[in-house]
């Protein structure tokens, strides 16, 4: 029997070698096609008694960082990025949009670029991402806008000008609404931003409501004024079941540059000096109170913690929980 097994093994080996020899040079025995696809662009986790689904409007390329992050020599900015294993000549921001299911209401925070391709073709993904997460636009009860910039209110209406979230009330600071829908600014350098704000906000004007600084305008959602990036820029404290996290909107755009050097200025700030002071004040508060944070523009999915580090801050990303 041992001889029989040996002959069988030898025969199998010989047939295998023959088959291998018959393959074209460079061929593999097991060839799998490249899939050229990525995971769905959403992430879900529990928070207190709520469920948070983070969806993406897609990456937003800013390009040369020295054109957007100001007040620091170009060489120093590139060195900061290089030390952190990031591209020193091109910055790309994420657009992390939390959808919080409180059980009795579904609340969306910011809406992305919508139809505008001012920053390229990779944005405008919100509706697709919501679909991947199993969330229907008609189920959204409220949209909370941190401010009225092009990449935060751009997804309220579609290409046809009709509201994409037909049952949602829209919350915003009145000062931001008044500033960015001002028709008189259409002749200014802000024209593109004003046009996009008017396109998205005016069709839902009858459903827009204005919050006040410090107001819990929706149960579990408190507005905190954070002016400077825009006149009415606001961050939100989100609470459920004794837990709390802060959706920071555009309090800081970059997890390295505007944290290590929070007094650095950002080109898209309405008042760069005020924005920097607001950033330091609120980041200090969040770090000292150890409040978890979610940033609109930090690396996906943008949820983590802040700590003081010298004259600046450090961001610690929360590990993703992939098992429920």
Residue pairs with C-beta under 8 A, 6 or more apart in sequence:
20 29
23 29
40 129
40 132
40 133
41 55
41 56
41 58
41 125
41 128
41 129
41 132
42 53
42 54
42 55
42 56
42 129
42 130
42 132
42 133
43 53
43 54
43 300
43 301
43 320
44 51
44 52
44 53
44 54
44 133
45 51
45 52
45 303
45 320
45 321
46 52
46 324
47 100
47 238
47 240
47 241
47 243
47 245
48 239
48 240
48 241
48 242
48 243
49 102
49 103
49 240
49 241
50 100
50 101
50 102
50 103
50 220
50 238
50 240
50 241
51 100
51 101
52 98
52 99
52 100
52 101
53 98
53 99
53 101
53 133
53 135
54 96
54 97
54 98
54 99
54 294
54 300
54 301
54 302
54 303
55 97
55 99
55 126
55 129
55 130
55 132
55 133
55 135
56 94
56 95
56 96
56 97
56 125
56 126
56 129
56 300
56 301
57 95
57 97
57 111
57 112
57 113
57 123
57 124
57 125
57 126
57 129
57 151
57 155
58 95
58 112
58 113
58 122
58 123
58 124
58 125
59 92
59 93
59 94
59 95
59 122
59 123
60 92
60 93
60 94
60 95
60 113
60 119
60 120
60 122
60 123
60 151
60 297
61 90
61 91
61 92
61 93
61 119
61 120
61 122
62 68
62 90
62 91
62 92
62 93
62 119
63 90
63 91
64 89
64 90
64 91
65 77
65 78
65 81
65 88
65 89
65 90
65 91
65 257
66 74
66 77
66 78
67 267
68 91
68 253
68 266
68 267
68 268
69 77
69 91
69 254
69 257
69 258
69 264
69 265
69 266
69 267
70 264
70 265
70 266
70 267
70 272
71 263
71 264
71 265
71 272
72 261
72 264
77 88
77 257
78 88
78 89
79 88
80 256
80 257
80 260
80 261
81 87
81 88
81 91
81 256
81 257
82 88
84 256
86 256
91 254
91 257
93 253
93 254
93 297
94 296
94 297
94 298
94 299
94 300
94 302
95 110
95 112
95 113
95 123
95 151
95 296
95 297
96 294
96 295
96 296
96 297
96 298
96 300
96 301
96 302
96 303
97 108
97 109
97 110
97 111
97 112
97 126
97 129
97 296
98 108
98 109
98 238
98 247
98 294
99 106
99 107
99 108
99 109
99 130
99 133
99 135
99 140
100 106
100 107
100 109
100 220
100 221
100 238
100 240
102 219
102 220
102 240
105 141
105 142
105 218
105 219
106 135
106 139
106 140
106 141
106 142
107 140
107 141
107 142
107 143
107 144
107 218
107 221
108 140
108 142
108 143
108 144
108 165
108 168
109 143
109 144
109 146
109 236
109 247
110 143
110 144
110 145
110 146
110 152
110 153
110 249
110 296
111 126
111 143
111 145
111 152
111 153
111 154
111 155
111 156
111 200
112 123
112 124
112 125
112 126
112 151
112 152
112 154
112 155
113 119
113 123
113 124
113 150
113 151
113 154
113 155
114 124
114 126
114 154
114 155
114 156
114 157
114 158
114 196
114 200
115 124
115 154
115 158
115 159
116 123
116 124
116 150
116 154
116 192
116 196
117 123
117 124
118 150
118 192
119 151
123 151
124 154
124 155
126 155
127 137
127 155
127 164
130 136
130 137
137 164
137 165
137 166
138 165
138 166
138 167
139 167
140 165
140 167
140 168
141 167
141 168
141 169
142 168
142 169
142 170
142 171
142 218
143 156
143 165
143 168
143 169
143 170
143 171
144 171
144 218
144 221
144 236
144 247
145 152
145 153
145 170
145 171
145 172
145 176
146 152
146 233
146 234
146 235
146 236
146 247
146 249
146 250
146 296
147 172
147 173
147 176
147 229
147 230
147 232
147 233
147 234
147 249
147 250
148 172
148 176
148 177
148 179
148 180
148 181
148 197
148 201
148 230
148 232
149 180
149 193
149 197
149 229
149 230
149 250
149 268
150 192
150 193
150 196
150 197
152 249
152 250
152 296
153 172
153 196
153 197
153 200
153 201
154 196
154 200
155 164
155 200
156 163
156 164
156 165
156 170
156 200
156 201
156 203
156 204
157 163
157 164
157 199
157 200
157 203
157 204
158 164
161 199
161 203
162 203
163 203
163 204
168 207
169 207
169 208
169 209
170 201
170 204
170 207
170 208
170 209
171 208
171 209
171 210
171 211
171 217
171 218
172 201
172 208
172 209
172 210
172 211
172 232
173 210
173 211
173 223
173 225
173 231
173 232
173 233
173 234
174 210
174 232
175 231
175 232
176 230
176 231
176 232
176 233
176 234
177 201
177 208
177 210
177 232
179 185
179 230
179 231
179 232
180 190
180 193
180 194
180 197
180 198
180 201
180 230
181 194
181 197
181 198
181 201
181 202
182 194
183 194
183 198
185 191
185 194
186 194
186 195
188 194
201 208
209 217
211 217
211 223
211 234
212 223
213 223
213 224
213 225
213 234
214 222
214 223
214 224
214 225
215 222
215 223
216 222
217 223
220 238
220 239
220 240
221 236
221 237
221 238
221 239
222 236
222 237
222 239
223 234
223 235
223 236
224 234
224 235
224 236
224 237
224 246
224 282
225 232
225 233
225 234
226 233
226 234
226 235
226 249
226 251
226 278
226 282
227 233
227 271
227 274
227 275
227 278
228 269
228 270
228 271
228 272
228 273
228 274
228 275
228 276
228 277
228 278
228 279
229 249
229 250
229 251
229 266
229 268
229 269
229 270
229 275
229 278
230 270
231 270
231 271
233 249
233 250
233 251
233 275
233 278
234 249
235 246
235 247
235 248
235 249
235 251
235 282
236 246
236 247
236 249
237 244
237 245
237 246
237 291
238 244
238 245
238 246
238 247
244 291
244 292
245 291
245 292
245 293
245 294
245 303
246 286
246 291
246 292
246 293
246 294
247 293
247 294
247 296
248 282
248 286
248 293
248 294
248 295
248 296
249 296
250 296
250 297
251 278
251 279
251 282
251 283
251 295
252 258
252 259
252 262
252 279
252 283
252 295
252 297
253 266
253 297
254 297
254 298
255 295
255 298
255 299
255 315
257 264
258 264
258 266
258 279
259 283
259 306
259 309
259 312
259 313
259 314
259 315
260 309
260 312
260 313
260 314
261 311
261 312
262 276
262 279
262 280
262 283
262 311
262 312
262 313
263 276
263 279
263 280
264 276
265 272
265 273
265 275
265 276
266 272
266 275
269 275
283 306
283 313
284 308
285 291
286 293
286 306
287 306
287 307
287 308
287 313
288 308
290 305
292 303
292 304
292 305
292 318
293 303
293 304
293 305
293 306
294 301
294 302
294 303
295 302
295 315
296 302
298 304
298 315
298 317
299 317
301 320
303 317
303 318
304 315
304 316
304 317
304 318
305 315
305 316
305 318
306 313
306 314
306 315
306 316
307 313
307 314
307 316
308 314
